[in-house]
Amino acid sequence: MADRDAERRPGDQHDQTFAVRSVLIGIAVVGVLVLGIGLGVGLARGDGNGASAWAGTELAEPQPKPAIVLPDTDGRPFDLQAETEGRLTILFFGYTSCPDICPANLITLDKALTTMPGDVRAAAQVVFVSVDPVRDSPDVIRSYLDQYDRSFVGLTGTADQLADAQDIAQVPRATFDEPDDSDFYTVGHASQMIAYSPDGSAHIVYPFGTRQVDWARDLPRLARGETP
């Protein structure tokens, strides 16, 4: 139930093929992945013409913001519930070597946020949790996120801490293939971004492939505390 991503290696003739395959797999199984959110996904409410009022996928039951405490990129404990209380919080599990899903998700969301009024941007907090503690040091995560937005929070931890965090957030645990002779390995991870409203619960998840225009439509309403 996890998308397959790979770290690119210069000169690897299989990189492009694998990256394309990874994207196609991500698109194909995204509907399955969102079911990793505990109670599952409800039918989206329509406008009478079969179209949902929201770009994301509505959850059958609201999911409370998880009680996750992990070190941030400055080494300080970051209490997700306390640090983001009353704010729109968008949580994403990924890794910095990801060739497609992670950068696509982050750049699309970042571009949408840059078009928002200041009050919407101030109300939103993006939290990226790396699932690859071996390659993703705090400095690596910080440099990676700064390419998108310096306000994005990056979290790390031990393998056990990160596994627990994924369990608490009710997303599939990341999976790791055995490294090859050059220490290259692939990582499978959940591709959805979870939007926790200011009320402290997630009512919607946003699958891989959510467009900038979709985020731009939903972000102001999410920031105001509107829910499906």
DRENPA-3360 file (N, C-alpha, C; in nm, 2 decimals, always signed):
BEGIN
1 = MADRDAER = +0.08/-0.12/+0.00/+0.00/+0.00/+0.00/+0.08/+0.13/+0.00 ~ +0.21/+0.12/-0.04/+0.29/+0.23/-0.05/+0.35/+0.25/-0.18 ~ +0.37/+0.38/-0.22/+0.43/+0.41/-0.35/+0.57/+0.38/-0.35 ~ +0.62/+0.34/-0.46/+0.77/+0.31/-0.47/+0.84/+0.42/-0.53 ~ +0.94/+0.47/-0.46/+1.02/+0.58/-0.50/+1.17/+0.54/-0.51 ~ +1.25/+0.61/-0.58/+1.39/+0.57/-0.58/+1.48/+0.69/-0.58 ~ +1.59/+0.68/-0.52/+1.69/+0.79/-0.53/+1.76/+0.78/-0.66 ~ +1.78/+0.90/-0.73/+1.85/+0.90/-0.86/+2.00/+0.89/-0.84;
9 = RPGDQHDQ = +2.06/+0.82/-0.93/+2.21/+0.81/-0.93/+2.25/+0.86/-1.07 ~ +2.35/+0.96/-1.07/+2.40/+1.01/-1.20/+2.45/+0.89/-1.28 ~ +2.41/+0.89/-1.41/+2.46/+0.79/-1.50/+2.39/+0.66/-1.50 ~ +2.29/+0.65/-1.41/+2.21/+0.52/-1.41/+2.11/+0.52/-1.52 ~ +2.12/+0.44/-1.62/+2.03/+0.44/-1.73/+1.89/+0.40/-1.70 ~ +1.87/+0.34/-1.58/+1.74/+0.30/-1.54/+1.66/+0.41/-1.46 ~ +1.73/+0.52/-1.43/+1.67/+0.62/-1.35/+1.54/+0.68/-1.41 ~ +1.55/+0.72/-1.53/+1.43/+0.78/-1.59/+1.32/+0.68/-1.60;
17 = TFAVRSVL = +1.35/+0.56/-1.64/+1.24/+0.45/-1.65/+1.18/+0.43/-1.51 ~ +1.26/+0.42/-1.41/+1.21/+0.39/-1.28/+1.13/+0.51/-1.23 ~ +1.17/+0.63/-1.25/+1.10/+0.75/-1.20/+0.96/+0.76/-1.27 ~ +0.96/+0.73/-1.40/+0.83/+0.73/-1.47/+0.74/+0.62/-1.41 ~ +0.80/+0.50/-1.39/+0.72/+0.39/-1.34/+0.67/+0.43/-1.20 ~ +0.75/+0.49/-1.12/+0.71/+0.53/-0.98/+0.59/+0.62/-0.98 ~ +0.60/+0.72/-1.08/+0.49/+0.82/-1.08/+0.36/+0.75/-1.12 ~ +0.37/+0.66/-1.22/+0.25/+0.59/-1.27/+0.19/+0.50/-1.16;
25 = IGIAVVGV = +0.28/+0.43/-1.09/+0.23/+0.35/-0.97/+0.16/+0.44/-0.87 ~ +0.23/+0.55/-0.84/+0.17/+0.64/-0.74/+0.03/+0.69/-0.78 ~ +0.01/+0.72/-0.91/-0.12/+0.76/-0.96/-0.22/+0.65/-0.95 ~ -0.17/+0.53/-0.98/-0.26/+0.41/-0.99/-0.32/+0.37/-0.85 ~ -0.23/+0.38/-0.75/-0.27/+0.33/-0.62/-0.31/+0.44/-0.52 ~ -0.31/+0.56/-0.56/-0.34/+0.67/-0.47/-0.47/+0.65/-0.40 ~ -0.57/+0.59/-0.47/-0.70/+0.57/-0.41/-0.69/+0.47/-0.30 ~ -0.60/+0.37/-0.32/-0.58/+0.27/-0.21/-0.51/+0.33/-0.09;
33 = LVLGIGLG = -0.41/+0.41/-0.12/-0.32/+0.47/-0.01/-0.40/+0.55/+0.08 ~ -0.50/+0.63/+0.04/-0.57/+0.71/+0.13/-0.65/+0.63/+0.23 ~ -0.67/+0.50/+0.20/-0.74/+0.41/+0.29/-0.65/+0.38/+0.41 ~ -0.52/+0.41/+0.40/-0.44/+0.40/+0.52/-0.47/+0.49/+0.63 ~ -0.56/+0.59/+0.61/-0.60/+0.68/+0.71/-0.71/+0.61/+0.79 ~ -0.67/+0.53/+0.89/-0.76/+0.47/+0.99/-0.90/+0.43/+0.94 ~ -1.00/+0.52/+0.96/-1.13/+0.48/+0.94/-1.17/+0.49/+0.79 ~ -1.08/+0.53/+0.71/-1.11/+0.52/+0.56/-1.17/+0.65/+0.51;
41 = VGLARGDG = -1.22/+0.63/+0.39/-1.26/+0.75/+0.31/-1.41/+0.74/+0.28 ~ -1.48/+0.84/+0.30/-1.62/+0.84/+0.27/-1.65/+0.89/+0.13 ~ -1.77/+0.88/+0.08/-1.80/+0.93/-0.05/-1.80/+1.08/-0.04 ~ -1.74/+1.14/-0.14/-1.73/+1.29/-0.15/-1.87/+1.34/-0.18 ~ -1.91/+1.45/-0.11/-2.03/+1.52/-0.13/-2.03/+1.59/-0.26 ~ -2.14/+1.58/-0.34/-2.14/+1.63/-0.47/-2.22/+1.76/-0.47 ~ -2.22/+1.83/-0.59/-2.29/+1.95/-0.61/-2.42/+1.92/-0.69 ~ -2.46/+1.80/-0.70/-2.57/+1.76/-0.78/-2.53/+1.71/-0.92;
49 = NGASAWAG = -2.41/+1.74/-0.96/-2.37/+1.70/-1.09/-2.25/+1.60/-1.08 ~ -2.23/+1.54/-0.96/-2.13/+1.44/-0.94/-2.00/+1.50/-0.90 ~ -1.98/+1.63/-0.89/-1.86/+1.69/-0.86/-1.85/+1.72/-0.71 ~ -1.73/+1.70/-0.65/-1.72/+1.72/-0.51/-1.70/+1.87/-0.49 ~ -1.74/+1.92/-0.37/-1.72/+2.06/-0.33/-1.57/+2.08/-0.29 ~ -1.50/+1.97/-0.27/-1.36/+1.98/-0.22/-1.27/+1.91/-0.32 ~ -1.15/+1.95/-0.33/-1.05/+1.89/-0.42/-0.99/+1.76/-0.36 ~ -0.98/+1.76/-0.23/-0.93/+1.64/-0.16/-1.03/+1.53/-0.15;
57 = TELAEPQP = -0.99/+1.43/-0.08/-1.08/+1.31/-0.05/-1.13/+1.32/+0.09 ~ -1.26/+1.33/+0.10/-1.32/+1.34/+0.24/-1.32/+1.21/+0.31 ~ -1.28/+1.22/+0.44/-1.27/+1.11/+0.53/-1.41/+1.07/+0.58 ~ -1.44/+0.95/+0.60/-1.57/+0.90/+0.65/-1.59/+0.96/+0.79 ~ -1.48/+0.96/+0.87/-1.49/+1.02/+1.01/-1.37/+1.11/+1.03 ~ -1.38/+1.22/+1.10/-1.27/+1.31/+1.13/-1.16/+1.23/+1.20 ~ -1.03/+1.26/+1.17/-0.92/+1.20/+1.24/-0.85/+1.30/+1.32 ~ -0.84/+1.28/+1.45/-0.76/+1.38/+1.54/-0.62/+1.39/+1.49;
65 = KPAIVLPD = -0.57/+1.51/+1.51/-0.43/+1.53/+1.48/-0.34/+1.44/+1.57 ~ -0.25/+1.37/+1.52/-0.18/+1.27/+1.60/-0.08/+1.33/+1.70 ~ -0.07/+1.26/+1.81/+0.02/+1.31/+1.92/+0.16/+1.27/+1.89 ~ +0.22/+1.34/+1.80/+0.36/+1.31/+1.75/+0.45/+1.41/+1.81 ~ +0.56/+1.37/+1.87/+0.67/+1.45/+1.92/+0.80/+1.40/+1.86 ~ +0.86/+1.48/+1.77/+0.99/+1.44/+1.71/+1.08/+1.56/+1.70 ~ +1.21/+1.53/+1.69/+1.31/+1.64/+1.68/+1.29/+1.71/+1.55 ~ +1.30/+1.85/+1.56/+1.30/+1.93/+1.43/+1.44/+1.94/+1.38;
73 = TDGRPFDL = +1.46/+2.02/+1.28/+1.59/+2.03/+1.21/+1.69/+2.11/+1.30 ~ +1.64/+2.17/+1.41/+1.73/+2.24/+1.50/+1.76/+2.15/+1.62 ~ +1.70/+2.03/+1.62/+1.73/+1.93/+1.73/+1.63/+1.95/+1.85 ~ +1.53/+2.04/+1.83/+1.44/+2.06/+1.94/+1.32/+1.97/+1.93 ~ +1.26/+1.93/+2.04/+1.14/+1.85/+2.03/+1.02/+1.93/+1.97 ~ +0.96/+1.88/+1.87/+0.84/+1.94/+1.81/+0.72/+1.86/+1.84 ~ +0.63/+1.92/+1.92/+0.51/+1.86/+1.96/+0.40/+1.90/+1.86 ~ +0.36/+1.81/+1.77/+0.28/+1.85/+1.66/+0.15/+1.91/+1.70;
81 = QAETEGRL = +0.08/+1.85/+1.80/-0.04/+1.91/+1.85/-0.03/+2.04/+1.91 ~ +0.07/+2.06/+2.00/+0.09/+2.19/+2.07/+0.14/+2.30/+1.98 ~ +0.24/+2.26/+1.89/+0.30/+2.36/+1.81/+0.21/+2.42/+1.70 ~ +0.11/+2.34/+1.66/+0.02/+2.38/+1.55/-0.13/+2.40/+1.59 ~ -0.15/+2.41/+1.72/-0.28/+2.43/+1.78/-0.35/+2.55/+1.71 ~ -0.47/+2.52/+1.66/-0.55/+2.63/+1.61/-0.51/+2.67/+1.46 ~ -0.42/+2.60/+1.40/-0.38/+2.63/+1.27/-0.41/+2.52/+1.17 ~ -0.43/+2.56/+1.04/-0.43/+2.46/+0.94/-0.30/+2.39/+0.93;
89 = TILFFGYT = -0.29/+2.26/+0.94/-0.17/+2.19/+0.94/-0.17/+2.08/+0.83 ~ -0.07/+2.08/+0.75/-0.06/+1.99/+0.64/+0.06/+1.90/+0.66 ~ +0.03/+1.77/+0.69/+0.13/+1.67/+0.73/+0.16/+1.58/+0.61 ~ +0.29/+1.56/+0.59/+0.34/+1.47/+0.48/+0.46/+1.39/+0.52 ~ +0.46/+1.26/+0.50/+0.57/+1.17/+0.52/+0.64/+1.14/+0.39 ~ +0.77/+1.17/+0.39/+0.85/+1.15/+0.26/+0.99/+1.14/+0.29 ~ +1.08/+1.17/+0.19/+1.22/+1.16/+0.21/+1.29/+1.25/+0.10 ~ +1.40/+1.30/+0.13/+1.47/+1.40/+0.05/+1.52/+1.35/-0.08;
97 = SCPDICPA = +1.55/+1.22/-0.09/+1.60/+1.16/-0.21/+1.49/+1.11/-0.31 ~ +1.37/+1.14/-0.27/+1.26/+1.10/-0.35/+1.27/+1.17/-0.49 ~ +1.26/+1.10/-0.60/+1.27/+1.16/-0.73/+1.15/+1.23/-0.79 ~ +1.03/+1.19/-0.73/+0.91/+1.24/-0.80/+0.80/+1.28/-0.71 ~ +0.75/+1.19/-0.63/+0.63/+1.22/-0.55/+0.65/+1.33/-0.45 ~ +0.76/+1.33/-0.37/+0.78/+1.43/-0.27/+0.80/+1.57/-0.33 ~ +0.89/+1.59/-0.43/+0.90/+1.72/-0.49/+0.78/+1.77/-0.56 ~ +0.71/+1.68/-0.62/+0.58/+1.72/-0.69/+0.48/+1.77/-0.59;
105 = NLITLDKA = +0.46/+1.70/-0.48/+0.37/+1.74/-0.38/+0.41/+1.87/-0.32 ~ +0.54/+1.89/-0.28/+0.58/+2.01/-0.21/+0.58/+2.13/-0.30 ~ +0.63/+2.12/-0.42/+0.63/+2.23/-0.51/+0.49/+2.28/-0.55 ~ +0.40/+2.19/-0.57/+0.26/+2.22/-0.60/+0.20/+2.30/-0.48 ~ +0.21/+2.24/-0.36/+0.16/+2.31/-0.25/+0.22/+2.44/-0.22 ~ +0.36/+2.45/-0.24/+0.43/+2.58/-0.22/+0.38/+2.68/-0.32 ~ +0.37/+2.65/-0.44/+0.32/+2.74/-0.54/+0.18/+2.79/-0.51 ~ +0.09/+2.70/-0.46/-0.04/+2.74/-0.43/-0.04/+2.84/-0.31;
113 = LTTMPGDV = +0.05/+2.81/-0.21/+0.05/+2.90/-0.09/+0.10/+3.04/-0.13 ~ +0.20/+3.05/-0.23/+0.25/+3.18/-0.26/+0.15/+3.27/-0.33 ~ +0.04/+3.21/-0.38/-0.07/+3.29/-0.44/-0.18/+3.33/-0.34 ~ -0.16/+3.28/-0.21/-0.26/+3.31/-0.11/-0.24/+3.44/-0.04 ~ -0.35/+3.50/+0.01/-0.33/+3.62/+0.09/-0.25/+3.59/+0.21 ~ -0.19/+3.70/+0.27/-0.10/+3.68/+0.38/-0.17/+3.61/+0.50 ~ -0.30/+3.63/+0.52/-0.36/+3.57/+0.64/-0.38/+3.42/+0.62 ~ -0.40/+3.38/+0.50/-0.40/+3.23/+0.47/-0.27/+3.17/+0.48;
121 = RAAAQVVF = -0.16/+3.23/+0.43/-0.03/+3.18/+0.45/+0.01/+3.17/+0.59 ~ -0.02/+3.27/+0.67/+0.01/+3.27/+0.81/-0.06/+3.16/+0.89 ~ -0.18/+3.13/+0.84/-0.26/+3.03/+0.91/-0.22/+2.89/+0.89 ~ -0.14/+2.87/+0.78/-0.11/+2.73/+0.74/+0.04/+2.69/+0.78 ~ +0.05/+2.57/+0.83/+0.18/+2.51/+0.87/+0.20/+2.38/+0.80 ~ +0.30/+2.37/+0.71/+0.34/+2.25/+0.65/+0.44/+2.17/+0.73 ~ +0.42/+2.05/+0.76/+0.51/+1.97/+0.84/+0.55/+1.84/+0.76 ~ +0.68/+1.83/+0.73/+0.74/+1.72/+0.65/+0.81/+1.63/+0.75;
129 = VSVDPVRD = +0.77/+1.50/+0.75/+0.84/+1.40/+0.84/+0.92/+1.31/+0.75 ~ +1.05/+1.31/+0.76/+1.14/+1.22/+0.68/+1.12/+1.08/+0.73 ~ +1.11/+0.98/+0.64/+1.10/+0.84/+0.68/+1.23/+0.77/+0.65 ~ +1.34/+0.85/+0.62/+1.47/+0.79/+0.58/+1.58/+0.85/+0.67 ~ +1.58/+0.80/+0.80/+1.68/+0.86/+0.89/+1.82/+0.84/+0.86 ~ +1.85/+0.74/+0.78/+1.99/+0.71/+0.74/+2.05/+0.82/+0.65 ~ +1.97/+0.86/+0.55/+2.02/+0.96/+0.45/+1.98/+1.10/+0.49 ~ +1.87/+1.11/+0.56/+1.82/+1.25/+0.59/+1.86/+1.30/+0.73;
137 = SPDVIRSY = +1.97/+1.36/+0.74/+2.01/+1.43/+0.86/+1.93/+1.55/+0.88 ~ +1.93/+1.62/+0.99/+1.86/+1.74/+1.01/+1.90/+1.85/+0.91 ~ +2.03/+1.86/+0.89/+2.08/+1.96/+0.79/+2.04/+1.93/+0.65 ~ +2.03/+1.80/+0.61/+1.99/+1.77/+0.48/+1.84/+1.80/+0.46 ~ +1.76/+1.77/+0.56/+1.62/+1.80/+0.56/+1.59/+1.95/+0.55 ~ +1.67/+2.03/+0.63/+1.65/+2.17/+0.63/+1.69/+2.23/+0.49 ~ +1.80/+2.19/+0.44/+1.84/+2.24/+0.30/+1.73/+2.20/+0.20 ~ +1.68/+2.08/+0.21/+1.58/+2.04/+0.11/+1.45/+2.12/+0.12;
145 = LDQYDRSF = +1.40/+2.14/+0.24/+1.28/+2.22/+0.26/+1.30/+2.36/+0.22 ~ +1.41/+2.42/+0.24/+1.44/+2.56/+0.21/+1.43/+2.59/+0.06 ~ +1.44/+2.48/-0.02/+1.42/+2.50/-0.16/+1.28/+2.54/-0.19 ~ +1.19/+2.50/-0.11/+1.05/+2.53/-0.13/+1.00/+2.65/-0.04 ~ +1.01/+2.64/+0.09/+0.97/+2.74/+0.18/+1.04/+2.73/+0.31 ~ +1.10/+2.83/+0.36/+1.17/+2.82/+0.49/+1.08/+2.80/+0.61 ~ +0.95/+2.83/+0.59/+0.86/+2.81/+0.70/+0.82/+2.66/+0.72 ~ +0.85/+2.58/+0.62/+0.81/+2.44/+0.63/+0.89/+2.37/+0.74;
153 = VGLTGTAD = +0.82/+2.30/+0.83/+0.89/+2.24/+0.94/+0.93/+2.10/+0.90 ~ +1.06/+2.06/+0.93/+1.11/+1.93/+0.90/+1.13/+1.85/+1.03 ~ +1.09/+1.73/+1.03/+1.10/+1.64/+1.15/+1.18/+1.52/+1.11 ~ +1.25/+1.46/+1.21/+1.33/+1.34/+1.19/+1.31/+1.26/+1.32 ~ +1.40/+1.16/+1.33/+1.39/+1.07/+1.45/+1.46/+0.94/+1.42 ~ +1.46/+0.85/+1.51/+1.52/+0.72/+1.49/+1.42/+0.64/+1.41 ~ +1.46/+0.52/+1.36/+1.37/+0.44/+1.28/+1.25/+0.40/+1.36 ~ +1.27/+0.37/+1.49/+1.16/+0.33/+1.57/+1.06/+0.44/+1.60;
161 = QLADAQDI = +1.12/+0.56/+1.62/+1.03/+0.68/+1.64/+0.95/+0.71/+1.52 ~ +1.01/+0.70/+1.40/+0.94/+0.73/+1.28/+0.83/+0.62/+1.25 ~ +0.86/+0.50/+1.28/+0.76/+0.40/+1.26/+0.64/+0.42/+1.35 ~ +0.67/+0.46/+1.47/+0.56/+0.49/+1.57/+0.48/+0.61/+1.52 ~ +0.55/+0.71/+1.47/+0.48/+0.83/+1.42/+0.39/+0.80/+1.30 ~ +0.43/+0.71/+1.21/+0.34/+0.67/+1.10/+0.22/+0.59/+1.15 ~ +0.25/+0.51/+1.25/+0.14/+0.43/+1.31/+0.03/+0.52/+1.37 ~ +0.08/+0.62/+1.45/+0.00/+0.72/+1.52/-0.08/+0.80/+1.42;
169 = AQVPRATF = -0.02/+0.84/+1.31/-0.09/+0.91/+1.21/-0.17/+0.83/+1.12 ~ -0.17/+0.70/+1.14/-0.25/+0.60/+1.06/-0.22/+0.60/+0.91 ~ -0.10/+0.61/+0.88/-0.05/+0.59/+0.74/+0.03/+0.47/+0.73 ~ +0.04/+0.41/+0.61/+0.13/+0.29/+0.60/+0.27/+0.32/+0.63 ~ +0.34/+0.23/+0.70/+0.48/+0.25/+0.73/+0.56/+0.24/+0.60 ~ +0.67/+0.32/+0.60/+0.76/+0.32/+0.49/+0.83/+0.18/+0.49 ~ +0.86/+0.14/+0.37/+0.93/+0.01/+0.35/+1.06/+0.04/+0.27 ~ +1.16/-0.04/+0.30/+1.30/-0.02/+0.25/+1.35/-0.15/+0.18;
177 = DEPDDSDF = +1.39/-0.14/+0.06/+1.45/-0.26/-0.01/+1.60/-0.27/+0.04 ~ +1.65/-0.39/+0.02/+1.79/-0.41/+0.06/+1.88/-0.32/-0.03 ~ +1.98/-0.26/+0.02/+2.08/-0.18/-0.06/+2.15/-0.27/-0.16 ~ +2.18/-0.22/-0.28/+2.26/-0.29/-0.38/+2.40/-0.27/-0.35 ~ +2.49/-0.31/-0.44/+2.63/-0.30/-0.42/+2.68/-0.16/-0.40 ~ +2.61/-0.06/-0.45/+2.65/+0.08/-0.44/+2.57/+0.15/-0.33 ~ +2.50/+0.07/-0.24/+2.42/+0.12/-0.13/+2.30/+0.20/-0.18 ~ +2.26/+0.18/-0.30/+2.13/+0.23/-0.35/+2.02/+0.15/-0.30;
185 = YTVGHASQ = +1.91/+0.21/-0.25/+1.79/+0.14/-0.21/+1.67/+0.23/-0.24 ~ +1.56/+0.16/-0.26/+1.43/+0.23/-0.28/+1.35/+0.23/-0.15 ~ +1.26/+0.33/-0.15/+1.18/+0.35/-0.03/+1.03/+0.36/-0.08 ~ +0.95/+0.29/-0.01/+0.80/+0.30/-0.04/+0.74/+0.38/+0.08 ~ +0.66/+0.48/+0.05/+0.60/+0.56/+0.15/+0.46/+0.61/+0.11 ~ +0.38/+0.65/+0.21/+0.25/+0.71/+0.18/+0.27/+0.84/+0.10 ~ +0.18/+0.86/+0.00/+0.20/+0.97/-0.09/+0.10/+1.08/-0.06 ~ +0.00/+1.06/+0.03/-0.10/+1.16/+0.05/-0.05/+1.27/+0.15;
193 = MIAYSPDG = -0.11/+1.39/+0.14/-0.09/+1.50/+0.23/-0.22/+1.51/+0.32 ~ -0.20/+1.51/+0.45/-0.32/+1.51/+0.54/-0.34/+1.65/+0.59 ~ -0.46/+1.71/+0.57/-0.49/+1.84/+0.61/-0.57/+1.84/+0.74 ~ -0.51/+1.89/+0.85/-0.57/+1.90/+0.98/-0.63/+2.04/+0.99 ~ -0.76/+2.05/+1.01/-0.82/+2.18/+1.02/-0.79/+2.25/+1.15 ~ -0.82/+2.38/+1.17/-0.79/+2.45/+1.29/-0.86/+2.38/+1.41 ~ -0.96/+2.30/+1.39/-1.03/+2.23/+1.50/-0.95/+2.11/+1.55 ~ -0.84/+2.08/+1.48/-0.75/+1.98/+1.53/-0.77/+1.84/+1.47;
201 = SAHIVYPF = -0.86/+1.83/+1.37/-0.89/+1.70/+1.31/-0.88/+1.71/+1.16 ~ -0.84/+1.60/+1.10/-0.84/+1.59/+0.95/-0.97/+1.55/+0.90 ~ -1.03/+1.62/+0.81/-1.15/+1.59/+0.74/-1.13/+1.55/+0.60 ~ -1.01/+1.58/+0.55/-0.98/+1.56/+0.41/-0.83/+1.52/+0.39 ~ -0.80/+1.43/+0.30/-0.66/+1.41/+0.26/-0.65/+1.44/+0.11 ~ -0.52/+1.48/+0.08/-0.50/+1.52/-0.06/-0.40/+1.43/-0.13 ~ -0.45/+1.35/-0.22/-0.36/+1.25/-0.29/-0.25/+1.31/-0.38 ~ -0.15/+1.22/-0.40/-0.05/+1.26/-0.50/-0.12/+1.29/-0.63;
209 = GTRQVDWA = -0.09/+1.40/-0.70/-0.15/+1.45/-0.82/-0.25/+1.56/-0.80 ~ -0.27/+1.60/-0.67/-0.35/+1.72/-0.65/-0.28/+1.84/-0.71 ~ -0.36/+1.92/-0.79/-0.31/+2.03/-0.87/-0.30/+2.16/-0.79 ~ -0.22/+2.25/-0.84/-0.21/+2.38/-0.78/-0.34/+2.45/-0.77 ~ -0.42/+2.44/-0.87/-0.55/+2.51/-0.87/-0.64/+2.45/-0.77 ~ -0.63/+2.31/-0.75/-0.71/+2.25/-0.64/-0.67/+2.30/-0.50 ~ -0.54/+2.31/-0.48/-0.50/+2.36/-0.35/-0.54/+2.51/-0.33 ~ -0.53/+2.58/-0.44/-0.57/+2.72/-0.43/-0.72/+2.74/-0.40;
217 = RDLPRLAR = -0.80/+2.65/-0.45/-0.94/+2.65/-0.42/-0.97/+2.62/-0.27 ~ -0.90/+2.52/-0.22/-0.93/+2.46/-0.09/-0.86/+2.54/+0.03 ~ -0.74/+2.59/+0.01/-0.66/+2.64/+0.12/-0.73/+2.75/+0.19 ~ -0.80/+2.85/+0.13/-0.86/+2.96/+0.21/-0.97/+2.90/+0.29 ~ -1.05/+2.81/+0.24/-1.16/+2.75/+0.32/-1.11/+2.66/+0.44 ~ -1.00/+2.59/+0.41/-0.94/+2.51/+0.52/-0.89/+2.60/+0.63 ~ -0.82/+2.71/+0.59/-0.76/+2.81/+0.69/-0.87/+2.87/+0.77 ~ -0.99/+2.89/+0.71/-1.10/+2.95/+0.79/-1.17/+2.85/+0.88;
225 = GETP = -1.13/+2.72/+0.86/-1.19/+2.62/+0.95/-1.31/+2.56/+0.89 ~ -1.34/+2.58/+0.76/-1.45/+2.51/+0.69/-1.42/+2.36/+0.68 ~ -1.52/+2.28/+0.69/-1.50/+2.14/+0.68/-1.62/+2.08/+0.59 ~ -1.59/+1.97/+0.53/-1.70/+1.91/+0.44/-1.83/+1.88/+0.52;
% end
